[in-house]
Amino acid sequence: MKKIAVLTSGGDSPGMNAAIRAVVRRGIFKKMEVIGVKHGYQGLMDGDYVPLGLGSVGDIIQRGGTILQTARCEAFKELAGQRLALNRLKDSGIEGLVVIGGDGSFNGALALTRLEFPTIGIPGTIDNDIACTDMTLGFDTAVNTVIDAIDKIRDTATSHDRTYVVEVMGRHAGDIALWSGLAGGAESVLIPETEMNMDDIVARLLASQKRGKKHSIIIVAEGVSTGHKIGEVIHERTGFETRVTVLGHIQRGGSPSAYDRMLGSQMGAKAVDLLAEGERGKMVGIQNNQMVAVDLSDALSQEHKLSLPLYELARSLSI
């Protein structure tokens, strides 16, 4: 394989640039020409390709977002769009593709694989909601961003004797809420994987007040409810002065953590190695601190499972 391409698709996540850098430099190390595809699958269909050299990826490992830009593309979900992209790739002499993104991006990668085009996926999503990997690219940075916000919010919550509800990302997966809630010492964590019990939350708040604690932090994943609705219920049932913070897209931005830079570097290099070895239709993952290659179909068909023991630990420590 002499010429490969790399694209980012779906929501951006910190560490994508580290992975792009690794794909480019590992590819060049292996005597390959590396092409960057701008704006995800839309760019793949449009032929929006740029050559990437060593200098192209200099000084990007510390940058958040993605230098290739990203977009969601409805047209690529259709066979006609996939065939158009395939023809563009072949006309450009590209022999393999690395796709960095989440499950939607992987569906596109799997579609190209089924059209006999070698494609490898790298799980890049802050939600950590991809199966067959212990961690996804960007999750660690997102959690640290939330932790930083919680620490600041607790300062003002303590000063004013207030209860704060902090809404974090996680429509279908509660990993960000759980990890940040546990590491941030939250009094309650609401996640999609467990049934919301407002009676329990209110009881915990009242018990805390009874023993003299006058401030609390409640973390809620967006897939459970809105922070404002939870805040209204808490205020109505306790009378506590309650404030709500919705962190939103701040969780996606920022310089990637050391862990995400390491993870992106390892995954990017592994993806190139797999293409060089003739592999296709694989996802690079990390399991027990080791890089692994699993079938994209397995990563898409299996359900990501949040660690319920971590959830029980968070509950037991927040009494």
Helices and strands as residue ranges (DSSP letters): E 3-8, H 16-29, E 33-37, H 40-46, E 49-52, G 55-57, G 75-77, H 79-91, E 96-101, H 103-114, E 119-123, H 139-160, E 163-168, H 175-183, E 188-190, H 198-210, E 216-221, H 227-238, E 242-246, G 248-251, H 258-276, E 282-287, E 290-295, H 296-301, H 308-317
